[in-house]
Amino acid sequence: MPVWYGAQPLWWAPLERDARRHFGDALRHTYRRDSLTYELTGLDVIGEPDPVEVRVRFYKEPPYPTYGQKPQDFPRVHAKPGAPSKHRYSFDDALCLWYPLDPEQQRWTSSKGLLDLIEIVRTHLFLEHYWRLTGGEQGGQWLMEDAPHGMPGSGVCRSSRRHKRRIAAGPGPRQPR
């Protein structure tokens, strides 16, 4: 459980440091007693005609299963609400960015920082866009290997294996993919 005092969790400063430097005023935050939300205005995504709004919400006590992960390691990420995708949680339309039961080294954790998470989101949004352009639910192409779907009936989706390989490899160049 993250340590929360008042409205500011103790882990927020290292989490956001690099993202704040990179995105400046485009990255806003809201601290509440039970959550920390980051909103990024204007994320450039390859193929998308307009910049994308992204919301990342961390909960003190998440209202969704975290599958044994710490709450700060399993935020909800929303972008392009309602856009068709094979990699979103069915119950709240959050992006499914990694398989939650994989070992820590194969998924994002808060120790990797918000900038790394935003780059994973950027890649995911590009993959969704391409999947929709190539047919979407009628046979669209997902450009990376997929992990198998999660637990039946849980709303856990599959995620891109490449995200996991990139996360496991550690920080790389901070350029759009």
N, C-alpha and C positions, 0 to 999 in steps of 0.2 A: 504494500500500500504506500503510495507516495506521501511524503510529509507535507501537509498543508497547514500554514499558519495564516489565519485571516483569509485574505483573498489570493495570497501568492504562494504557490508550491515551491519548495526549496530547490527543485531540479530545473526550474524554468530558465535560469540565466544561461547555463551552458547549452541547453537545448536550442535556444533561439539565437545565440551569439552570431554564428556565421550567416544564418538566414537574414538577420536584421542588417548586417553589413552589406549583404548582396542585394537585398530588395528594398532597403531603406523604408521610406514612408508608405510604400505599397503594401507592407506587411503590418497589419494592425492586430492588436490583441485585446481580449476582454477577460478579466479575471473575475470569477464569481466564487462564492463559498464552496461550490461543488464542481466547478469546471474551469478550464482554461481553454479559450478559443482563439485561434489565429485565423485571420481572413487575409487572403492575398488577392489583391486586385490586379488583373492584367497579366496573368501568366501566359507567356508565349509558348504555343504548342505547335510543332511542325504539322502542317496540313490544315490546321484550324484557321479559318479566315479572320476570326476575332480573338483577342486575348480572353482567357478563361478565368473566372472567379473561382477560388478554391477556399474551402473552409475545413480546418482541422480542429477537432474538439477532443480534448482530454477530460475525462471525468474522474473525480475523486472515487466515486463508486459507480462504475459503468452500468447503465440500464440494459446491457447486452452481455452475453457470455464472453469472457476473455480467455477461456481455455487454459487457465493456469498462468497466463502472462500477467505481469504487473500492469495496473491500469495505464501508467504512463508509456507503456510499450505497445498498447493496443488502442490507439485513438480512432475516431470515426473521421473519415475524409470524404467530403462531398464536393462534387464539381459537375457542372452541366446536368442539373437535376432532370430526371426523366429520360435521359438519353439512353437508347437501347445499348446493352452491353451484355456479354456473357460473363463478365467479371465484376459483378456488383452484388451486394447482399440484398436478397429479395425483400427483407422486412423493413429496410430504411433507405435503400438506394445508395448506401455508402460504397465507395470503391473497395474492391477486394484486391489488395496489393501483394499479399503473401499468404501462404498456407499457415494458419495459426498454430498448428501442432508441430511444425518443423522446429528443429533445434535453434537456439538463439542466434548462432552464427549464420543461419540461412534465412533470417528475416530481419526486418528493421527493428531496432530498439531505440529508445530515447537517447541512449549514450552515443548514438551515431549522429544525432543532431537533426534539427528541423530542415536544414538545407538539403540533406541527403534524402529525407522523406519527400520534400517537394520535387526533387529530381526524379524520384520513383513515380510520383504522381504525374509529372510531365510525360514520362515515357509511357505510362499506362494510358493517359489520354490520347497520345498519338496512336497507340495500338487499337484503342476503341474506335477512333476516327477511321483508321484504315479498315478495320473489320466491318464497319458500317458501309464504307464506300465499296467494298468488295462483296456485298450481299447480306451482311448482318446475319440475322437468324436464319436466312435461307442459304446458308453455306459460306458466309463471310470468312475471310482468311485472317487468322490471328498469327502475326509474324514471329511469335516465339513459342517454344515448347510450353505446353500447359501442364500444371500439376493436376492430379485427379481431383474430382469434386470431394468435398468434405463429408461430414457426417450427415446421413440422410435426415431430412426434415429440420435441420438446424439453421438453415439459411447460410451456412458456410459455403462459399463458392471456391472455385479453383483460381489459382493465380499463375502468373508467368514464372516459369522456372528460371528464366534469365534474370529476373529481379533478384531471385535468391542467390544465384551465382555471383551477381554483381555485389550484393550486400556482403556475402561471405568473403569476397576478394578484398574488401576494405574500400576506403575512400579512393575515388578516381578523379579524373579531371572534372571540373565543375562547369561543363558546357552542355548545352541542350543536346539531347540525343534524338 
